[in-house]
Structures are given as structure tokens and as C-alpha cells.
Amino acid sequence: MLESALNPEKMEMEGKSLLNPMALINRLISSLYREKDGQALVEYALILALVAVVVIVVLHFLGHSVSHTLNNVGTSINNATTTG
């Protein structure tokens, strides 16, 4: 899979320097587009990033409400254990 993209001998035979990070990144990305496993990996990464963004936005808007509710639950539990 990605071994072919990161193969140092193959890169040097093609005249590409191992010290050039942009060439390495370009080769890695192009290998991901050629291989179906890489394509699925990219799709899963995009889905994961989208889910993370949605969770952050939801927590931003509902964070105070959730915090207030959890504080009320904690206070109720604390009161129940001290009086009971």
C-alpha cells in the first residue's frame, strides 16, 4: 500500500530527493488517490473531522446548559447522601 509511496530506493531511482518534504507529501497523497484502501482512509478521516466539528459546535452552544444540569444533579446527590 503506502510502502510503495515511501520506498526510498524507488524515490532515488526516480530522481526524487528524500530530503524534500513536499515531494514526499505529494507522493503520499497521490498514492492514496490511486489505492482504494487509501481512498477509504481519507473518507473516514473526513467523516471523523466532520463529526468532531459538529461535537465542538454542539458543546459550544449547549455547554452552559449541560454544565448547569450536571451541577444540579451533583448537588442533589450530595444533599441526598448527607441527609440520608
C-alpha positions in Angstrom: 0.0 0.0 0.0 1.8 3.1 1.3 5.1 1.3 1.3 5.3 1.9 -2.5 4.9 5.6 -1.9 7.5 5.8 0.8 10.0 3.4 -0.8 13.4 5.3 -0.6 15.1 3.2 -3.3 12.2 3.8 -5.7 12.3 7.5 -5.0 16.0 7.8 -5.5 15.8 5.9 -8.8 13.2 8.3 -10.0 15.4 11.2 -9.1 13.4 12.5 -6.1 15.2 13.6 -3.0 14.4 12.1 0.3 15.1 15.4 1.9 12.3 17.3 0.1 9.2 17.1 2.3 6.9 18.4 -0.3 7.9 15.7 -2.7 7.3 13.1 0.0 3.8 14.5 0.8 2.9 14.8 -2.8 3.9 11.2 -3.4 2.0 10.0 -0.4 -1.2 11.9 -1.4 -1.0 10.6 -5.0 -0.6 7.1 -3.7 -3.7 7.5 -1.5 -5.7 8.5 -4.6 -4.5 5.5 -6.6 -5.3 2.9 -4.0 -8.8 2.1 -2.8 -7.6 1.5 0.8 -6.1 4.9 0.9 -9.3 6.4 -0.5 -11.4 4.8 2.2 -8.9 6.0 4.8 -9.3 9.6 3.5 -13.1 9.3 3.5 -13.1 8.0 7.1 -10.8 10.8 8.2 -13.1 13.4 6.6 -16.1 11.9 8.3 -14.2 11.9 11.7 -13.3 15.5 11.2 -16.9 16.4 10.4 -18.2 14.6 13.5 -15.5 16.4 15.6 -16.6 19.8 14.3 -20.3 19.0 14.9 -19.5 17.9 18.5 -17.5 21.1 19.2 -20.2 23.3 17.8 -22.9 21.5 19.9 -20.8 21.6 23.0 -20.2 25.3 22.5 -23.9 26.1 22.3 -25.1 23.6 24.9 -22.1 23.7 27.2 -23.5 26.0 29.8 -26.8 24.2 29.9 -25.2 20.8 30.3 -22.8 22.2 32.9 -25.8 23.7 34.9 -27.7 20.4 34.7 -24.7 18.3 35.8 -24.2 20.7 38.7 -27.8 20.3 39.8 -27.5 16.5 39.6 -24.3 16.6 41.7 -25.9 18.9 44.3 -28.9 16.7 44.5 -26.8 13.6 45.0 -24.6 15.4 47.6 -27.7 16.5 49.5 -29.3 13.1 49.4 -26.1 11.4 50.8 -25.7 14.0 53.6 -29.3 14.0 54.8 -30.0 10.3 54.3 
